[in-house]
Amino acid sequence: MKSKKSDGKEPDAIEPALPSWKAFVIQLSHDTTPDSGIFAGRVEHLSSGRRQRFASGKELLAMVMRLLSELDAPSKGSVRSKVEQT
């Protein structure tokens, strides 16, 4: 766990190393096997319930990064707090 310090004296908040608002479930398709060359399925963000299908590892990573960016963006400040409250 990390602590954030505003003035260098006392931590204002302790953040877990693995925050729950960054948790995802990945479900792989029946056709995804080490030998098939197929990597497809669905990813779901646990806090928001948002989900999307992917057809490659590259698509999966892009989806996760895009969602994290949206949830952590200061211009969308209320999105993260809403997710943390669920």
Secondary structure, 3 states (H helix, E strand, C coil): CEEEECCCCCEEEEECCCCHHHCEEEEECCCCCCCCCCCCEEEEECCCCCEEEECCHHHHHHHHHHHHHHHHCHHHHHHHHHHHHC
